[in-house]
Amino acid sequence: MSESSSVGLGRPFRVAFIGAGAIARHHMKLLKQIKNVQVVAAADISEDALAKTKEEHGVQKLYTDYQKMLKEVKEIDAVDVCTPNGQHAANCIAAFAAGHHVMVEKPMAMNATEGRAMMDAAKKAGKQLVVGFQYRFDPKTKLIKDQIDSGAFGKIMYVRAQALRRRGIPNWGVFGRKDLQGGGPMIDIGVHILEMAHYILGSPRPVTVSGNTWTYIGDKPSNVVSQWPGWDYKTYTVEDLAAGLIRFENGSLLTIEASFVAHIEKDIWNIQIMGEKGGANWETSQIFMDQGGYMMNMSPGFLPNSDNFETKMKHFVEVCQGLRTNESSGDHGLMVQKMLDGIYASAEAGREVTVE
């Protein structure tokens, strides 16, 4: 019997963290709600983050050097990586080398080259790589995907995905640092809506990408009243707004818009699906099609009320235990990463690019 399958038969499933910031501590909270799961160690360069981890979750084995943690803490089944994007690859590869399963927060990496190296390390170690995409577990996502998979919409022609904030530049962390994050809203929040839309479509292969990015507010001081004022404009090197058009090998088109700053009425978080026989609006859970000679707007009579983050963390544990198939694997993460790379590469080149 493999080690991963034996974990599910009684002994605790033990998780260590690389990165102990706010998102990591939220992961810890949810993991501790799962029966027989323990958070056994955490590493972060911030002493303050480690102190909060100890205070909030009682974690005793705390390190400022994650390599030391991986070497010294033997009772680890999986590692949860919650560091800035620029550290994902090195953190994950080190965790695989130490013999552990890994979940990495979105996006998978800074670029597809790093993502491929992570997948290679997982394969060499014989361990699971889970990418932290939670919106694919949303009941609204399943509703629309099930309609598409059943053939109810016919061929999908066009998808519009939007992750737009009117004024939402993070004033914490390193979200404005391109050297540490790889980009701004497209790679930070656009990645969520992109991976969800791509998953709904059945994960078709992207072939070409066109895109552009614009920075016009984030790198300047601002006195505009907003919910997150006072970001560090002096170190702001990412885009405020990005847009991309992706063509898939099955002929479908997807446009994606993502912003930290945009002069729009309100924040938008939505996907619209347009097929030959039907379509859908993710935000409202509505289905649109012709029926009995009428144009019909339909809503489900019931959808489960579930927490996507809770589902994501349970999925992570069960995948590592060998109890379910990895529904958010490195393969999916890498394809999403290639699309993100394509948008930024197209913006820099000023032309359409091919996805290899």
C-alpha positions as CSV (number, residue, x, y, z in Angstrom):
1,M,0.0,0.0,0.0
2,S,1.3,3.4,-0.9
3,E,2.1,6.0,1.7
4,S,-0.5,8.4,0.3
5,S,-3.3,5.8,0.5
6,S,-2.4,4.8,4.1
7,V,-2.8,8.4,5.2
8,G,-6.6,8.1,4.8
9,L,-6.7,5.0,7.1
10,G,-6.4,6.6,10.5
11,R,-3.2,8.5,11.1
12,P,-3.2,12.3,10.9
13,F,-2.7,14.0,7.5
14,R,0.1,16.5,8.3
15,V,0.6,19.8,6.4
16,A,3.4,22.3,6.5
17,F,3.3,25.8,5.0
18,I,5.8,27.8,3.0
19,G,4.4,31.3,3.5
20,A,2.4,32.2,6.6
21,G,0.6,35.4,5.5
22,A,-3.1,36.0,5.6
23,I,-4.1,33.6,2.8
24,A,-2.0,30.9,4.4
25,R,-3.6,31.4,7.8
26,H,-7.0,31.1,6.1
27,H,-5.9,27.8,4.6
28,M,-4.8,26.7,8.0
29,K,-8.2,27.6,9.5
30,L,-10.0,25.5,6.9
31,L,-7.6,22.5,7.1
32,K,-8.1,22.3,10.8
33,Q,-11.8,21.9,10.3
34,I,-11.2,18.7,8.3
35,K,-11.1,15.6,10.5
36,N,-7.7,14.2,11.2
37,V,-5.7,17.0,9.5
38,Q,-2.9,18.8,11.4
39,V,-0.9,21.8,10.5
40,V,2.6,20.8,11.8
41,A,5.0,23.6,10.7
42,A,5.3,26.9,8.9
43,A,8.0,28.9,7.3
44,D,8.1,32.6,6.4
45,I,10.7,35.4,6.3
46,S,8.3,37.5,8.4
47,E,8.6,37.0,12.1
48,D,5.3,38.8,12.5
49,A,3.5,36.3,10.2
50,L,5.0,33.4,12.2
51,A,3.9,35.0,15.5
52,K,0.4,35.3,14.2
53,T,0.5,31.7,13.0
54,K,1.5,30.5,16.4
55,E,-1.1,32.7,18.1
56,E,-4.0,31.9,15.8
57,H,-3.4,28.2,15.1
58,G,-1.0,27.0,17.7
59,V,1.7,26.0,15.3
60,Q,4.9,25.4,17.2
61,K,7.5,24.5,14.6
62,L,8.2,27.9,13.0
63,Y,11.1,28.7,10.6
64,T,12.4,31.7,8.7
65,D,14.1,29.3,6.3
66,Y,11.8,27.0,4.5
67,Q,14.7,24.7,3.4
68,K,15.6,24.2,7.0
69,M,11.9,23.3,7.8
70,L,11.8,20.8,5.0
71,K,15.0,19.2,6.3
72,E,14.2,19.1,10.0
73,V,10.5,18.4,10.2
74,K,10.0,14.7,9.3
75,E,6.3,14.4,10.0
76,I,5.0,16.1,6.8
77,D,2.7,14.6,4.2
78,A,2.1,17.7,2.1
79,V,3.2,21.3,1.7
80,D,1.0,24.3,1.1
81,V,2.8,27.0,-0.8
82,C,1.3,30.5,-0.1
83,T,4.2,32.8,-1.1
84,P,4.4,35.6,-3.7
85,N,4.3,34.2,-7.3
86,G,8.0,34.7,-7.9
87,Q,8.8,32.1,-5.2
88,H,6.3,29.4,-6.2
89,A,8.6,27.4,-8.4
90,A,11.5,27.2,-6.0
91,N,9.3,26.5,-3.0
92,C,7.4,23.7,-4.8
93,I,10.4,22.1,-6.3
94,A,12.1,22.0,-2.9
95,A,9.0,20.4,-1.3
96,F,8.9,17.7,-4.0
97,A,12.6,17.0,-3.5
98,A,11.8,16.5,0.2
99,G,9.2,13.9,-0.8
100,H,6.0,15.7,-0.2
101,H,2.7,16.4,-2.1
102,V,2.2,20.1,-2.8
103,M,-0.6,22.6,-3.3
104,V,0.4,26.0,-4.6
105,E,-1.8,29.1,-4.6
106,K,-2.8,30.6,-7.9
107,P,-1.2,31.4,-10.3
108,M,0.9,28.3,-10.6
109,A,4.1,30.3,-11.3
110,M,5.6,33.4,-12.9
111,N,5.5,31.7,-16.3
112,A,5.0,28.4,-18.1
113,T,8.7,27.5,-18.0
114,E,8.6,27.5,-14.2
115,G,5.3,25.7,-14.3
116,R,6.8,22.9,-16.4
117,A,9.8,22.6,-14.0
118,M,7.3,22.2,-11.2
119,M,5.4,19.4,-13.0
120,D,8.7,17.7,-13.8
121,A,9.7,17.8,-10.1
122,A,6.3,16.4,-9.1
123,K,6.6,13.5,-11.6
124,K,10.1,12.7,-10.5
125,A,9.0,12.6,-6.8
126,G,5.8,10.6,-7.6
127,K,3.8,13.2,-5.8
128,Q,0.6,15.2,-6.4
129,L,0.7,18.9,-7.6
130,V,-2.5,20.7,-6.8
131,V,-3.1,24.2,-8.1
132,G,-5.2,26.4,-5.8
133,F,-8.1,27.2,-8.2
134,Q,-11.3,27.4,-6.1
135,Y,-13.8,28.8,-8.5
136,R,-14.0,25.6,-10.5
137,F,-15.7,24.1,-7.4
138,D,-18.4,26.8,-7.3
139,P,-21.9,25.3,-7.8
140,K,-22.6,27.9,-10.5
141,T,-19.5,26.7,-12.4
142,K,-20.8,23.1,-12.2
143,L,-24.2,24.2,-13.4
144,I,-22.9,25.8,-16.6
145,K,-20.3,23.1,-17.3
146,D,-22.9,20.4,-16.9
147,Q,-25.1,22.1,-19.5
148,I,-22.2,22.4,-21.9
149,D,-21.2,18.8,-21.4
150,S,-24.7,17.6,-22.0
151,G,-24.8,19.4,-25.4
152,A,-27.6,21.7,-24.3
153,F,-25.8,24.8,-25.6
154,G,-24.4,23.2,-28.8
155,K,-21.1,24.5,-30.0
156,I,-19.7,27.2,-27.8
157,M,-18.7,30.2,-30.0
158,Y,-17.7,33.0,-27.6
159,V,-17.0,33.5,-24.0
160,R,-16.5,36.8,-22.2
161,A,-14.7,36.7,-18.8
162,Q,-14.4,39.7,-16.6
163,A,-12.5,40.3,-13.3
164,L,-12.8,44.1,-13.0
165,R,-12.3,46.3,-10.0
166,R,-13.2,50.0,-10.2
167,R,-10.6,51.0,-7.6
168,G,-9.0,48.0,-6.0
169,I,-5.2,48.2,-6.0
170,P,-4.0,46.1,-3.0
171,N,-2.3,48.3,-0.4
172,W,-0.6,45.3,1.2
173,G,1.9,42.6,0.1
174,V,3.8,42.9,-3.2
175,F,1.0,42.9,-5.7
176,G,2.4,46.0,-7.4
177,R,5.8,44.5,-8.0
178,K,6.1,42.9,-11.4
179,D,9.5,41.4,-10.5
180,L,7.9,39.4,-7.6
181,Q,4.4,38.8,-9.0
182,G,4.9,38.6,-12.8
183,G,2.1,41.1,-13.5
184,G,-0.9,42.9,-12.0
185,P,-4.6,42.2,-12.2
186,M,-4.4,39.8,-15.1
187,I,-2.2,37.3,-13.2
188,D,-3.6,38.1,-9.8
189,I,-7.4,38.1,-10.2
190,G,-7.8,37.5,-14.0
191,V,-6.3,34.1,-13.4
192,H,-9.3,33.1,-11.4
193,I,-11.9,34.0,-14.0
194,L,-9.7,32.7,-16.8
195,E,-9.2,29.3,-15.3
196,M,-12.9,29.0,-14.4
197,A,-14.0,29.9,-18.0
198,H,-11.4,27.5,-19.5
199,Y,-12.5,24.7,-17.2
200,I,-16.2,25.3,-18.1
201,L,-15.3,25.0,-21.7
202,G,-13.7,21.6,-21.2
203,S,-10.1,22.9,-21.2
204,P,-9.6,23.3,-24.9
205,R,-6.1,23.9,-26.2
206,P,-5.3,27.6,-26.8
207,V,-3.5,28.3,-30.1
208,T,-3.2,32.1,-30.4
209,V,-3.4,35.1,-28.0
210,S,-3.8,38.9,-28.5
211,G,-3.6,41.2,-25.6
212,N,-2.7,44.6,-24.2
213,T,-2.0,46.2,-20.8
214,W,-2.2,49.7,-19.6
215,T,-0.9,51.5,-16.5
216,Y,-2.3,55.0,-15.9
217,I,-3.1,55.4,-12.1
218,G,-1.3,52.9,-10.0
219,D,2.2,54.4,-10.5
220,K,1.0,57.8,-9.4
221,P,0.0,59.3,-6.0
222,S,-3.8,59.5,-5.6
223,N,-6.2,61.3,-3.2
224,V,-9.3,59.6,-4.5
225,V,-11.4,58.1,-1.7
226,S,-11.5,54.3,-2.1
227,Q,-11.6,51.1,0.0
228,W,-7.9,50.4,-0.3
229,P,-6.1,53.8,-0.3
230,G,-2.4,54.4,0.1
231,W,-0.8,51.7,-2.1
232,D,2.9,52.1,-2.8
233,Y,2.9,53.9,-6.1
234,K,6.6,54.3,-6.1
235,T,7.3,50.6,-6.5
236,Y,4.2,50.0,-8.7
237,T,5.4,48.3,-11.9
238,V,2.3,46.3,-13.0
239,E,-0.7,47.1,-15.2
240,D,-3.9,48.7,-14.0
241,L,-6.0,47.2,-16.8
242,A,-5.4,44.2,-19.1
243,A,-7.4,42.6,-21.9
244,G,-6.9,39.5,-24.0
245,L,-8.4,37.5,-26.8
246,I,-7.7,33.8,-26.9
247,R,-8.5,31.5,-29.8
248,F,-8.8,27.8,-29.1
249,E,-8.2,24.9,-31.5
250,N,-11.9,24.0,-31.4
251,G,-12.8,27.4,-32.9
252,S,-14.1,29.0,-29.7
253,L,-13.0,32.5,-28.8
254,L,-12.6,33.9,-25.2
255,T,-12.0,37.5,-24.2
256,I,-10.8,38.3,-20.7
257,E,-10.7,41.7,-19.0
258,A,-9.0,42.3,-15.6
259,S,-8.3,45.5,-13.7
260,F,-7.2,46.9,-10.4
261,V,-8.4,50.3,-11.7
262,A,-11.0,51.0,-14.3
263,H,-13.5,53.8,-14.9
264,I,-16.6,51.6,-14.7
265,E,-19.8,51.8,-12.7
266,K,-19.0,48.9,-10.3
267,D,-16.8,45.9,-9.8
268,I,-17.6,43.0,-12.2
269,W,-16.9,39.3,-11.6
270,N,-18.6,37.3,-14.3
271,I,-18.5,34.9,-17.3
272,Q,-20.9,35.0,-20.2
273,I,-21.2,32.0,-22.4
274,M,-22.7,32.2,-26.0
275,G,-23.4,28.9,-27.8
276,E,-25.3,28.0,-30.9
277,K,-28.3,26.6,-29.0
278,G,-27.9,28.3,-25.6
279,G,-25.9,30.5,-23.3
280,A,-25.4,31.4,-19.7
281,N,-24.5,34.1,-17.2
282,W,-22.3,32.8,-14.4
283,E,-23.1,35.6,-11.9
284,T,-26.9,35.1,-12.0
285,S,-26.9,31.4,-12.8
286,Q,-29.2,32.1,-15.7
287,I,-29.5,29.9,-18.8
288,F,-30.7,31.4,-22.1
289,M,-32.2,29.4,-25.0
290,D,-35.2,29.1,-27.3
291,Q,-37.9,26.8,-26.3
292,G,-41.4,26.2,-27.6
293,G,-41.2,29.2,-29.9
294,Y,-40.0,31.6,-27.1
295,M,-36.8,33.1,-26.0
296,M,-36.4,31.7,-22.5
297,N,-34.5,32.9,-19.5
298,M,-34.2,30.1,-17.0
299,S,-32.8,29.8,-13.5
300,P,-32.1,26.6,-11.5
301,G,-34.7,25.8,-8.8
302,F,-31.9,24.8,-6.4
303,L,-28.1,25.1,-6.2
304,P,-26.1,23.9,-3.2
305,N,-24.7,26.5,-0.9
306,S,-21.0,25.7,-0.5
307,D,-17.8,27.5,0.3
308,N,-15.4,27.2,-2.6
309,F,-12.4,27.6,-0.4
310,E,-13.5,24.8,1.9
311,T,-14.1,22.6,-1.1
312,K,-10.7,23.4,-2.5
313,M,-8.9,22.5,0.8
314,K,-10.9,19.3,1.2
315,H,-10.1,18.4,-2.4
316,F,-6.4,19.0,-1.8
317,V,-6.3,16.7,1.3
318,E,-8.3,13.9,-0.5
319,V,-6.2,14.0,-3.6
320,C,-3.0,13.6,-1.5
321,Q,-4.6,10.8,0.4
322,G,-5.4,9.0,-2.8
323,L,-9.2,9.2,-2.2
324,R,-10.1,11.2,-5.4
325,T,-8.8,12.3,-8.8
326,N,-6.9,15.6,-8.9
327,E,-9.4,18.0,-10.5
328,S,-7.0,21.0,-10.4
329,S,-3.7,19.5,-11.6
330,G,-0.5,21.0,-12.9
331,D,-1.7,20.2,-16.4
332,H,-4.6,22.6,-16.0
333,G,-2.4,25.2,-14.2
334,L,0.2,25.1,-17.0
335,M,-2.4,25.7,-19.7
336,V,-3.7,28.7,-17.9
337,Q,-0.2,29.9,-17.3
338,K,0.5,29.7,-21.1
339,M,-2.6,31.9,-21.8
340,L,-1.4,34.4,-19.2
341,D,2.1,34.4,-20.7
342,G,0.5,34.9,-24.1
343,I,-1.4,38.0,-23.0
344,Y,1.6,39.7,-21.6
345,A,3.9,38.6,-24.5
346,S,1.3,40.0,-27.0
347,A,1.1,43.3,-25.1
348,E,4.9,43.7,-25.2
349,A,5.2,42.7,-28.8
350,G,2.2,44.6,-30.0
351,R,0.9,41.7,-32.1
352,E,-0.8,38.3,-31.8
353,V,1.4,35.5,-30.5
354,T,1.2,31.7,-30.9
355,V,0.8,29.5,-27.8
356,E,3.4,26.7,-28.0
